[in-house]
Amino acid sequence: MVILARESRGLTQRELGERLGLHQGRISRIEGGLKELPPLLLSELSRALDYPEAFFYQTNAKPENYFWEAYSMLPTAADPQDAFIRLVSGRLGV
């Protein structure tokens, strides 16, 4: 879910790392599941990407499913990011 959130904000791993004070390699390991996400870092990540912490706890979600579902909403959304945010907000009850 970190990849999905980062990419939805248009950030590279390096840019996210700079916001969090981490090296790009650590972001890569977190995204790949090779490095655990400590609670404090989860909180910082949530703020940096402007998503609720609950978003990152989803385990059965696949980014490609979110993409196609958000894409299908485009006729009613002004832009893809708006469609994605509406989709995720609705799923999390935010």
N, C-alpha and C positions, 0 to 999 in steps of 0.2 A: 504494500500500500504506500510505502514511502516513495517508490518510483512514480506511482500514479499521481500522488500529491505534488511531488517536485515538478514533474513534467506538466501538470495542469497549470502550474504557476510560471511555466516557461523558463525554468532554471536548469542550469547544468549542475553536475555533481560538484564541480569546483565552486560555483556561485553559492550553492547551498552550504558547502563547507565553510566558505568565507563568512556567511551570515552566522554560522554556529561556532566559528573558531576551530574548525576541524579540517584535517587534510582530506583531499578528494578521495584518497584511498580508503579512509575510514568510512566515508559515505558509501562507497562502492561495497565494502564488506557488510555494512548494515543492510543495504538494499538486497544484497545477495543472500542474506540470512546467515552469513558467516560470523557476524558480530552481533551480540545481544544489544538491545536498545534499553539502556538503564532508564529508570523512571524520570530522573531529572532531565536527561537528554530528550526523552519523549515530550516532556513539557515544553522545552525550548523549541523542538521541532514543530510542535503544534502551533506555537506562536509564530515561528518563522514562516510557516506555510499557510497560516490562517485556516487551519482545520481543527475540529475538536479532537481531543485525544482518543475518543472512542473510534474515530475513523481508522486509526492505525491498528486497532485490535481486530479488525475484520480478517478472518483467516480463509474463508471459502470464496472470497471475491476474486475475480479475474479481471485485470485491467481491460482486456479486450471486450469483455461484456459491458463494462461501463462505457467504453468508447462507443460501441454500436447503439446502446440504449440512449446515450446522450445525443448521438448523431441523429437518431430517429426523432428527437425533439426539436431539431433545428428549425423546421418550418414555424414553430411558435416561439423560438428564441432569437434574440437579436444577434447573439454570437455564441460560438461553441462553448466558451468558458462559462457563460451564464447557464447554458443547458446542463453542463456537467455539475455545476454548483447546485442547481435546483434538484437534480437527480440525487446527488449524495445527501443533500440536506433532508430530502424527503425520506430516504432510507434510514437515516439516523435519527429522525424525529427532531431535527434541529430547527 
